[in-house]
Amino acid sequence: MGEVKYDELDAKINQIRLLELLPDRWTEEIRCELRIAALDEGPASQALSYVWGNPQDTVEMTVNGAPFKATRNNCHPTATAFKP
């Protein structure tokens, strides 16, 4: 658990990866999709600062349909606040 598969970025066209929070009910786990965006196209986004934190204190999320454990202290409360 915890390994997210993703495509390589194309450095020639200035790409980044964005983690998109999917709409859900507040009582359900956080679901996300990792997608590639070109910075030159000005993708709509909101920044979320993330620090790894304690690897023993995790919360389960779903990224690209696969289970993923993220550290609770930083990711979970902030991502919950951003949930659509």
N, C-alpha and C positions, 0 to 999 in steps of 0.2 A: 504494500500500500504506500502511496505517496509519490510514486513516479509518474509524472505527467509527460506524455509524448507530445512533441511539438515540431513544427517544420523549421528549417533553417531560415534565417533572415537574409535578404539580399542587400548587401552593403552598398551596392551601386545605386539603389533607389531610396536609401535612408529609411529603412523600416524599423519598427519597434514592435514589441508584443504588448497587447492590452488584455487585461483580465476583465471581462465583462460580467457583471453581476446579473443573473437572470431573475425575472420577476417571480415571486413566490409569496406564500403566506408567511407571516412573522413566526409562526410556530414550527415551520419546516427548516431543515438544514439549508445552509447557503449553497447555492448552485451557481457555477461560473463556467464561462467558456473562454479559453485563451485564443486570441485571434491576432493576426498580423495586420498592421496599419502602416501606411506610408506617411511619414511626418510632413512631406511636401504637400500632401492633400489636406492637411489640417483636420485630422479626425476629431470629432467631438468627444471630449473625455473630461473626467475629474481626477485629480491626482490623489493618490492614497499612499502615504508613507508607511513602510513596512520594515520592521526589525525582527529578526528570527526569533528571539526570545528563548525560553526554556523548552528544550525538545521533549521534556517529560510531561509538559502541561499542554496538551493539544486538544483540538476540536476537529471533528470530521466535517469536510466539505466535499462537494463533487465538482471536479474540474474536467471538462470535456467528457462528461459521463462516467468518469472513473473516480473512485474514492481517493481522497487526499487528506492528510492530516496537517493542519496548520497550527502554529503556536497560538494559544488562546489570548495571551496578554495584549497582542497588537492587532492581529488580523481580525479575529472574530467580532469584537465590539465595534470596530470601525466599519467593517464590511456590513454588519447588521444595520448601522446607521445609514449607509448608502443604499440599502435594498430598495429596488424600485417598487 
